[in-house]
Amino acid sequence: MDDEKTFKLLGRAGAIDIAFGVISIVAGIAAGVILIVSGAKLLGSKSKIIF
């Protein structure tokens, strides 16, 4: 009886770990794209600044 509960618990924990892993990868890629785009905009507007 306890073995079955442990087996089900491990299955759920594994599924949750995979889901969080996918979410982390997607969030990381999105953050990277946003940083690249904002950095490119800053570099592009650098020539417009006059001191």
KAZI-V95367 format. One line per field, one symbol per residue. ss: DSSP state (H for helix, E for strand, - for the rest). burial: # if it has 24 or more other ideal C-beta (glycine too) atoms within 12 Angstrom, else .. Layout:
# KAZI-V95367
ss: ???
burial: ???
This chain:
# KAZI-V95367
ss: -HHHHHHHHHHHHHHHHHHHHHHHHHHHHHHHHHHHHHHHHHHHHHHH---
burial: ...................................................
